[in-house]
């Protein structure tokens, strides 16, 4: 009888324990950087590589132990999407600001953090993995 009670208790509690470890939705982890190429005279590909590398190599702040994934979108490559593995949800924009604060802007076009919400997809960023549901 005690074994049956223990088994029923385990079956009831196990899903609750798993619920506290829910992974964020991918959309809760995406942020976009808008680039203004209108007056940029440098090499666009080099600038994109520098920006992506700078974000990926930002000092460890806890939420960025795994560097965010990145993709370039837009007819003029004016949108740069990043997908975090941690620091998502309500703190997504704060995490993005912290990462972007480590980017040297001198050799880059003007850029700004877009505060809108974005869904994963072929026209934004489409990365899947064990960090998201």
C-alpha positions as CSV (number, residue, x, y, z in Angstrom):
1,X,0.0,0.0,0.0
2,X,2.8,2.4,0.9
3,X,4.5,1.7,-2.5
4,X,1.3,2.4,-4.3
5,X,0.9,5.7,-2.5
6,X,4.5,6.6,-3.2
7,X,4.1,5.8,-6.9
8,X,1.0,7.9,-7.1
9,X,2.7,10.8,-5.3
10,X,5.6,10.6,-7.7
11,X,3.4,10.5,-10.8
12,X,1.5,13.6,-9.4
13,X,4.6,15.6,-8.5
14,X,6.9,14.7,-11.4
15,X,5.0,16.9,-14.0
16,X,5.0,19.8,-11.5
17,X,8.8,19.6,-11.2
18,X,9.2,19.6,-14.9
19,X,6.9,22.6,-15.2
20,X,9.3,24.8,-13.3
21,X,12.0,24.1,-15.8
22,X,10.1,25.2,-18.9
23,X,12.2,26.4,-21.7
24,X,11.4,29.8,-23.3
25,X,9.7,30.1,-26.7
26,X,12.1,31.0,-29.5
27,X,10.1,34.2,-30.1
28,X,10.9,35.3,-26.5
29,X,14.6,35.1,-27.3
30,X,14.8,37.0,-30.6
31,X,15.9,40.6,-31.0
32,X,16.7,42.7,-34.1
33,X,19.3,45.3,-34.9
34,X,18.4,47.7,-37.7
35,X,21.4,49.0,-39.7
36,X,21.5,52.2,-41.7
37,X,23.7,51.7,-44.7
38,X,22.8,55.0,-46.4
39,X,26.0,56.9,-45.6
40,X,28.3,53.9,-44.9
41,X,31.4,53.9,-47.2
42,X,33.1,50.8,-45.8
43,X,32.8,47.1,-46.8
44,X,29.3,45.9,-45.8
45,X,30.3,42.3,-45.3
46,X,33.2,43.2,-43.1
47,X,30.9,45.4,-41.0
48,X,28.4,42.7,-40.6
49,X,31.0,40.2,-39.6
50,X,32.5,42.6,-37.1
51,X,29.1,43.3,-35.5
52,X,28.1,39.6,-35.3
53,X,31.5,38.7,-33.9
54,X,31.5,41.5,-31.3
55,X,28.1,40.4,-30.0
56,X,29.2,36.7,-29.9
57,X,32.5,37.6,-28.1
58,X,31.0,39.9,-25.5
59,X,32.3,39.2,-22.0
60,X,30.4,36.5,-20.0
61,X,27.4,38.1,-18.3
62,X,25.8,34.9,-17.3
63,X,23.0,34.9,-19.9
64,X,25.4,34.7,-22.8
65,X,27.5,31.7,-22.0
66,X,26.3,30.3,-25.3
67,X,26.7,33.1,-27.9
68,X,23.4,34.0,-29.6
69,X,22.7,32.8,-33.1
70,X,22.6,35.4,-35.8
71,X,21.2,35.9,-39.3
72,X,21.1,38.8,-41.8
73,X,17.9,39.7,-43.5
74,X,16.4,42.4,-45.7
75,X,16.8,43.5,-49.3
76,X,19.8,45.7,-48.3
77,X,21.0,43.4,-45.5
78,X,19.6,46.0,-43.1
79,X,18.2,43.6,-40.5
80,X,20.4,41.6,-38.2
81,X,18.5,39.1,-36.0
82,X,19.9,37.5,-32.9
83,X,18.4,34.6,-30.9
84,X,19.5,34.2,-27.3
85,X,19.8,30.9,-25.5
86,X,19.3,32.6,-22.1
87,X,18.2,36.0,-20.9
88,X,15.0,35.7,-22.8
89,X,11.5,36.9,-22.1
90,X,11.1,40.1,-20.1
91,X,14.8,40.7,-20.0
92,X,15.4,40.0,-23.7
93,X,15.9,43.7,-24.6
94,X,18.1,44.3,-21.5
95,X,20.2,41.4,-22.6
96,X,20.4,42.8,-26.1
97,X,21.4,46.2,-24.8
98,X,24.2,44.7,-22.7
99,X,25.5,42.7,-25.6
100,X,25.4,45.7,-28.0
101,X,27.2,47.9,-25.5
102,X,30.3,45.9,-26.2
103,X,30.3,46.7,-29.9
104,X,32.9,49.2,-31.2
105,X,30.8,51.4,-33.4
106,X,33.7,53.3,-35.1
107,X,34.0,51.1,-38.3
108,X,30.3,50.3,-38.4
109,X,27.2,51.9,-39.9
110,X,24.7,53.5,-37.5
111,X,22.5,50.8,-35.9
112,X,19.8,50.6,-33.3
113,X,18.0,48.0,-31.3
114,X,14.5,47.4,-32.6
115,X,12.2,46.9,-29.6
116,X,9.4,45.1,-31.4
117,X,8.7,41.4,-30.9
118,X,9.6,38.9,-33.6
119,X,8.6,35.4,-34.4
120,X,11.0,32.8,-35.7
121,X,10.8,32.1,-39.4
122,X,12.5,32.2,-42.8
123,X,12.2,36.0,-43.0
124,X,13.6,36.5,-39.5
125,X,15.7,33.8,-37.8
126,X,14.9,30.1,-37.8
127,X,17.2,28.4,-35.3
128,X,16.1,25.4,-33.3
129,X,17.8,23.6,-30.4
130,X,17.7,22.3,-26.9
131,X,17.4,25.8,-25.3
132,X,13.9,26.5,-26.6
133,X,10.5,24.9,-26.8
